[in-house]
Amino acid sequence: MKQAQNTKSALLLITVVALFVQSCAAVKGPSGGPVDTTPPEVITISPANRSLHFKGGKISIEFSEYLDERTVDNAIRISPLLSGRPEFVLRKKTLLFDFPEDLIQNQTYVITLGRTLTDEHGVSLAQPVQIAYSTGNTIDEGNISGRIFSANSFSAHLWKIDPTTINDSLFAEKPHFVSEADDNGNYKFQFLASGNYKILAIDNRMTGLPLIPSRMEYGLPWVYSVSLDTSQSVSGIHMMPFSEPEDFRIIKGNWLGPDWGQVTLNRAVPKGSRIGSAYIMPESGIPVNAKTYLDPLDSSMVQVQIAHPAEPGVSSIVIESILLGDSVLMNSGKLDVRVPAAFDTAEIKWNLPKRMTNLQPEKESQPYLDCIISHPVIFPKDISKNIRLEDSDSLEVEVKIKIISPFHFKMLPIEGWGSDEKYKLTILGERLHTTSGESIIDSVSIFSISVSDYPSFGSLEGRISGSRKDKLLVVASSAEKELPIATSVVNSDNVFTFEKLPEGLVRLMVFQDSDMNNQYSHGSAIPHKQAEWFAVVPDTFEVRANWDKVISAIHLGEVD
């Protein structure tokens, strides 16, 4: 018994000693204190930056603090590309790697440390760092710089080209040079040789990869290529990224009633588009012509209706085309759907208006009230007999009605909506039947319509100077929401005017509408077509209600 107690005492002593030793060994910095926000900096480089007659070998870069080893490899890029990528090793605060010795003669090599390189606290480099070595007698001194206008993070890709042999597939190759943009979108390529270059902005997550236009957000400048002389600096090569629209295709479909179904496209159909002929192909093999209607609530959906109930079983919904002006957005789309033998009609309802609806009219522009039902309905020509609109004094208000489709009609008081007025809308279900004969479930539907005060607007006028460009347009955007509000043409006197802008701060962008489509064109990578010229005015301008504001002349030479 005594021996057992001695054993327990010995084990307890060993445990206490072990914990004491562990606590002494685990030396930690004091908790709390200010969070480290200081970016790491390069302290020394060996061989020195801008060294000549470089023959490769060991390179060391010492930083002001410890780096996060996980961020090293993806943050370092070497241009032009080497035959093999070096292995990067961290020793304390120093980055080490071997540069190959089979180098091009009289070539400037550039090592770029990107802003994804962070210290052990996750703080990034403040700016990309570029280090140059030349295998010849001189360092190339050419520069290309500009700004990428986007709320997201982007990099710039650069290719040196032979103008006599270039083709559109160049952008689908890995870039020769990469420059990561800073938080304001500014990028800069340094140490470039004289020659011709093509440039592209690309989503930061795709930096260094070949471009896949349909899958990557990218941007192009308004110049086809950039020509550099020895030691020349070219600035103002700005880009505005965008995503190429996908080709239209049908991704989903349902047959929802005896005589109608619905298909969903992969993206919204632009305003002004025309949906071509459509038909249903049942298992019997006899096509049935169909009418199509763009869904009033979701422009990526198309309602498809036939004159008689569809055959139960599997049928194909075919839409032969979607057109916008002379452009073909979709050549043909087809999707198989199952047509049930019976349907549930209990969900026939008014999707709009909501039971409590608020309208925002303008003095010059009165909005129609949309009335949208969930199933196709035969609206009688005298549908006004089914509608009663009353004002706050319970007086009936005469309305005009436009029938848009079997799913949609809209209405507006003949005298317009009263400012700061309340209305009661009653829609009677009698005489209203779906196209397949079902009655509306609710015989009476009542809605409360509140109309707000008329909003106030101001005007803004300005003048463009310092440019010989023609076909200029100015776009005003909300500085808070970054959304376009209005577009104005610059007239022959170089003056632009916005007659009606909402109160608040606005930003202005000027662009050359070369293709005269009244909107900015981003160009395309494949086939290569440069973007339209643009300039973003750095100042914001305050618009006040009922004020006519005239701003100082915008000198385009100052905003390039």
GUNUTI-134358 format. One record per residue (C-alpha): residue in three letters; x, y, z. Coordinates in steps of 0.001 Angstrom, whole numbers, plus 500000, padded with zeros to 6 digits. Layout:
BEGIN
alaXYZ
...
***
This chain:
BEGIN
met500000500000500000
lys502851502345500967
gln504706501418497766
ala501608502310495704
gln501350505703497417
asn505036506382496670
thr504437505488493019
lys501485507898492787
ser503541510670494399
ala506366510112491941
leu503990510261488943
leu502435513465490290
leu505886515038490708
ile506887514072487138
thr503661515594485781
val504171518881487631
val507778519136486455
ala506774518393482862
leu504098521090482893
phe506567523557484392
val509168522802481728
gln506547523092478967
ser505347526438480252
cys508907527719480381
ala509650526467476857
ala506513527987475335
val507780531541475218
lys505088533768473666
gly504803537462473034
pro502510539390475324
ser498857539190474328
gly496925542270473329
gly498541545429471991
pro498067547118468615
val497423544987465526
asp500336544892463069
thr499319546820459928
thr502814547769458697
pro503522546316455242
pro506723544308454857
glu509516546047452971
val512572544912451008
ile515756545784452937
thr518604544374450849
ile518964542592447511
ser521962540550446378
pro523104540886443631
ala522028544540443748
asn519018545701441803
arg519879546896438258
ser523067544777438113
leu524654544406434659
his526368541412433004
phe524163539122435087
lys524991535441434621
gly522430533858436937
gly523172532136440229
lys522018532695443800
ile519714535626444631
ser518779536732448142
ile516125539263449132
glu515936540336452788
phe512673541727454204
ser511890543902457197
glu509883541108458871
tyr509048537429458654
leu506953536393455644
asp504093533929455372
glu505785531100453502
arg502469529985451993
thr502217533216449950
val505717533187448480
asp505492531008445381
asn502360532530443835
ala503515536098444542
ile506769535949442560
arg506897536294438780
ile509916536444436490
ser509788538037433039
pro510558536953430400
leu509533533440431386
leu512355531060432291
ser512708527525430988
gly512132526236434534
arg510704527887437640
pro513179528369440517
glu512569526886443967
phe512033529607446573
val513328529068450126
leu512687531218453206
arg515351531457455890
lys514171533719458671
lys513522537066456904
thr515473536238453748
leu514139534791450508
leu516645532662448573
phe516506531132445104
asp518776530145442205
phe518476531932438857
pro519332529678435882
glu522507530365433908
asp521152529658430387
leu519986533246429870
ile519348535323426735
gln522154537697425839
asn521542541463426210
gln518215540780427925
thr516761542560430952
tyr515114540097433362
val512538541441435802
ile511581539791439119
thr508216541036440378
leu507144540575444005
gly503358540864443919
arg501044542259446558
thr499790538787447433
leu503093538380449306
thr502291538892452989
asp504070538901456323
glu503235536389459044
his500374538645460208
gly498758538675456761
val499805542235455824
ser500557542602452091
leu503274544573450367
ala502175548181449936
gln503198548143446267
pro504556545508443896
val508380545446443894
gln510317545021440652
ile513979543998440512
ala515915544144437242
tyr519060542332436069
ser520626542680432621
thr522780540096430880
gly524212542935428756
asn525627546425429192
thr522377548293429862
ile519088547987431716
asp516022548482429532
glu514252551631430725
gly510894551591428915
asn507705551999430990
ile504016551418430288
ser501479552494432913
gly497802553180433357
arg494812552456435520
ile492296549609435623
phe488871550970436562
ser487073548316438611
ala485848547748442166
asn487616544363442077
ser491338543506442077
phe493040543200438691
ser496434542663437129
ala497797543694433744
his499271541208431266
leu501778542309428637
trp503143540599425523
lys506034541811423357
ile504984541293419756
asp506282541247416214
pro503712543443414410
thr504184541471411183
thr503243538076412662
ile500791538681415540
asn497425536973415639
asp494368536928417896
ser495481533812419757
leu498201535801421545
phe495927536558424501
ala495355532813424924
glu499071532388425706
lys500833533017429015
pro501876536678429325
his505494537735428911
phe505166540330431703
val502747540772434617
ser502003543855436734
glu499625543712439677
ala497474546838440118
asp497392548638443463
asp494266549389445506
asn493407552296443185
gly493846550195440056
asn497186551737439032
tyr499664549422437299
lys503147549935435839
phe505491547860433710
gln509135548842434123
phe512430547848432496
leu510917547235429057
ala512926547071425848
ser511958549141422826
gly509390547438420626
asn505664546800420278
tyr503435545433423040
lys499894544249423568
ile498215544673426926
leu495222543208428762
ala493664543579432239
ile492632540362433947
asp490988539296437193
asn493655538996439907
arg492647535408440563
met493681534545436987
thr497007536393437016
gly499612534716434832
leu497152532389433116
pro496178532356429436
leu492919534188428770
ile489677532256428336
pro487350535113427232
ser484085533341428011
arg485152532498431581
met487339535380432743
glu486639539043433391
tyr489097541131431389
gly489652544585429936
leu491296546098426854
pro492737549561426137
trp491572551795423308
val494839551284421432
tyr495511548142419422
ser499125547980420616
val501693550163422399
ser504936551153420690
leu507974551935422879
asp511195553659421909
thr514366553309423993
ser513838554671427533
gln510341555881426595
ser507504556056429123
val503933555628427866
ser501221556442430396
gly497439556674430368
ile496821553173429010
his493587552720430936
met491232549740430855
met487691549026432035
pro487122545284432633
phe483946543443431700
ser482623539920431307
glu481729538660427864
pro478060537656427754
glu477466533952427425
asp475676532615424387
phe471984532245425156
arg470806528751425920
ile467818527119427624
ile468823525659430969
lys465498524646432522
gly461877524055431563
asn458539523060433071
trp455088522374431679
leu452838524131434208
gly449301523908432842
pro447269522131430166
asp448226524682427501
trp451340526453428773
gly454862525992430039
gln457926527977430902
val461609527861429963
thr464499529549431769
leu467492530954429897
asn471005531227431283
arg470781535027431409
ala468345537901431064
val467009538825427644
pro467892542486426842
lys465136545039426458
gly463961545401422888
ser464687541777421975
arg462327539725419832
ile461643536069420533
gly461251534180417274
ser458758531474416443
ala458366528553418828
tyr456646525192418831
ile456048522094420931
met457107518709419599
pro455134515935421392
glu455892512218421190
ser453429511913418297
gly455919513859416169
ile453404516496415040
pro454678519990415943
val452292522403417662
asn452861526124417103
ala453286528166420272
lys453164531821421311
thr455931533186423536
tyr455931535967426130
leu458870537300428082
asp458106536894431783
pro457295540381433183
leu459001539622436515
asp462076537704435337
ser463500538518431909
ser465462535266431836
met462159533350431651
val459945532840428605
gln456306531744428881
val455211529354426110
gln451523528891425255
ile449664526680422778
ala446052526853421576
his444934523453422953
pro445961521190425850
ala449281519430425263
glu449558515654424934
pro450651514006428206
gly454157512578428036
val457505514005427033
ser457514516999424674
ser460260519239423361
ile459930523021423712
val461724524672420787
ile462468528415420494
glu463922529065417065
ser465648532408417733
ile466131535438419945
leu466970538642418070
leu468111542113419124
gly468016544451416162
asp470117542747413479
ser471994540631416048
val471113536989416634
leu471351536283420370
met470266532650420074
asn469941530613416903
ser467848527824418368
gly467062526382421771
lys465433523099422692
leu464550521372425959
asp462497518268426800
val459785518587429463
arg457291516158430924
val453624517075430412
pro451510515705433291
ala448042514266432746
ala446548516550435465
phe447448519941436976
asp446920521697440293
thr445043524968439728
ala444930526064443385
glu447883528437442980
ile446319530896440524
lys447095534276442116
trp448088537886441501
asn451868538230441652
leu451597542014441282
pro450575544358442682
lys451460543403446230
arg448767543864448857
met450610547025449945
thr452270548793447005
asn454152552097446840
leu454551554087443609
gln457064556867442902
pro455650559068440117
glu457279562032438412
lys455545565157437178
glu456557564467433578
ser456443560672433749
gln453596558752435349
pro454270555041435996
tyr451736552414435028
leu450748549958437742
asp451635546412436653
cys449024543718437263
ile450605540290436779
ile448909536944437318
ser450527533554437805
his448647531712435013
pro447657532789431477
val444243534445431548
ile441831535551428842
phe441502539247429674
pro438274540628428146
lys438509543803426088
asp436246545510428607
ile438400544408431532
ser437854547848433063
lys434510546438434307
asn436540544131436553
ile438578546971438028
arg437656549714440477
leu440183552284441671
glu439155554643444493
asp441021557585445970
ser441294558399449685
asp437840560016449568
ser436360556754448202
leu435682558427444857
glu436077556220441812
val439022557120439584
glu438813556519435836
val441724554471434473
lys443197553455431145
ile444377549868430711
lys446894548207428387
ile446802544421427974
ile450369543220427438
ser449975539433427457
pro447758536722428981
phe449872537160432129
his450058540926432292
phe448102544129431979
lys448911547575433333
met446806550543434356
leu447108554266434974
pro444611556889436167
ile443609559053433194
glu444462562177435203
gly447644560633436577
trp448544559578440113
gly447997562189442790
ser451090563187444721
asp451142561808448280
glu447797560079447672
lys446422556703448726
tyr444235554467446560
lys442211551301446941
leu442304548904443980
thr439692546172443629
ile439986543462440967
leu436948541239440471
gly437611537632439530
glu434322537107437749
arg434541536763433951
leu438271536031434316
his439311532505433359
thr442617530927432519
thr443159530077428865
ser442418526437429726
gly439095527308431429
glu439852527454435184
ser438255530221437230
ile440185532677439371
ile440172531374442941
asp439661534768444667
ser436482536395443394
val437613539743444858
ser441211540933445310
ile441913544211447136
phe445182546173447083
ser446336549359448835
ile448317551731446592
ser450369554533448197
val451823557251445994
ser454862559184447211
asp455601562869446705
tyr457095563838443394
pro460887563579443621
ser463017566678443073
phe465749566932440455
gly468580569244439519
ser470468569906436296
leu474176569785435475
glu475956571472432576
gly479593571384431560
arg482008571824428692
ile484752569610427274
ser488068571207426330
gly491470570026425166
ser490209567335422791
arg489709566961419070
lys487777563717419490
asp484320563543417978
lys481250561477418942
leu481788562175422649
leu479221561139425251
val479220561861428987
val477829559364431496
ala476707560527434948
ser476814557866437680
ser475847557900441335
ala479011558285443406
glu477425556306446243
lys476007553384444260
glu478391553416441261
leu475374553029438959
pro474840554951435693
ile472020557497435893
ala471985559307432549
thr473939559915429349
ser474407563237427531
val475740564004424044
val478571566536423749
asn477270569006421163
ser479154570906418461
asp480034573608421016
asn481591570907423258
val478813571397425827
phe476898568620427588
thr473750569000429697
phe471892566731432101
glu468429568218432502
lys467206565907435247
leu469481564277437817
pro468496563075441297
glu469990564827444310
gly473394563571445452
leu476990563252444320
val477692562168440757
arg480790561072438854
leu481340561724435174
met482922559559432496
val483583560801428971
phe483910558306426129
gln484134558314422360
asp481135556475420944
ser483006555220417880
asp480380552614416946
met477541555089417670
asn475488552662419766
asn475050555162422640
gln476888552959425129
tyr480488552202426010
ser481957549326423995
his484633547251425729
gly486047545658422579
ser486924541965422416
ala490028539838422846
ile489262537181420241
pro488910538533417600
his490956541444418887
lys489086544734418742
gln490195547601420930
ala487856549260423402
glu486480552762422935
trp488471555670424344
phe487306556879427771
ala488342559209430568
val487025559252434145
val486807562696435746
pro488435562412439205
asp486148564965440906
thr482606564381442122
phe479852566941441599
glu476947567715443906
val473476567884442386
arg470838569793444374
ala467103569766443871
asn465783572566441665
trp469299573926441071
asp470928574463437680
lys474610573745438229
val477317574725435726
ile480708573151436365
ser484170574226435237
ala485407573011431876
ile486690569445431851
his490107569457430190
leu490585565949428865
gly494354566330428874
glu494136566472432684
val492022563345433127
asp493796561021430675
***
